[in-house]
Amino acid sequence: ILIIQTQNSSNGTAGTYEFATIVNISGSVLELAFGLDNVYFTGVYNSTTATNTQIVTVPQYTNLTVNSGASIVPVMWQGTTGGIIVFKANENVNVIGNISVNGAGFRGAEITPIIDPFNATQGESFTGLGLKMRTANRGGGGGQLGGLSCSLPGSGGGGHGAQGGNGSSGNCVGEAVGQGGNATGTANLSVLMFGGGGGEARNSQAGGDGAGIIFIAAQNISVTGRITANGNA
């Protein structure tokens, strides 16, 4: 199994993960072959102060081929589970078809009623859902500043391995745009993070969902098809 701290507003470290082996299951209690290296927290979901840990089954193969026309995609992240593709092969993985976690990560801000005409909602990040602010929600993009007498500015894009893009300003002043989400994750994969969700735009546009996580372990990986982890526009 893969154990991963997906969100941590108050406890744990988002992106912390490790692999373990189950030796016995009794009701909702999992007995592992060895103790865990890290401490994990969970139990607050779909909140601006979310704390979530996932336990994901890790399929084991000798060789795996994803044939032409075939795809491996995850269940989309919906606040408690989802967004992750993980498997291991002792020898070879041959991807002729498609492996994709596009838009399977942290959720873009939904369209909300214009109660506050001056702020739209941030995208989701590893701390939880966004607030009505134009600044970044960690990796989540900021919402557009509305209620302005100018062409509507854009919301911020979700952060990923690099910072998300700031919203386009149109003919508005710079402070009107949503800020791009902060860069998240690490190049050495010491943590695994979803891409941040995009912010809401006040011209009735929801933010795009961030990318999910792909973890493949094998002796050799050959790709003539596609492996993609992109956020939705």
Disulfide bonds with the S-S distance in Angstrom:
Cys150-Cys172 1.91
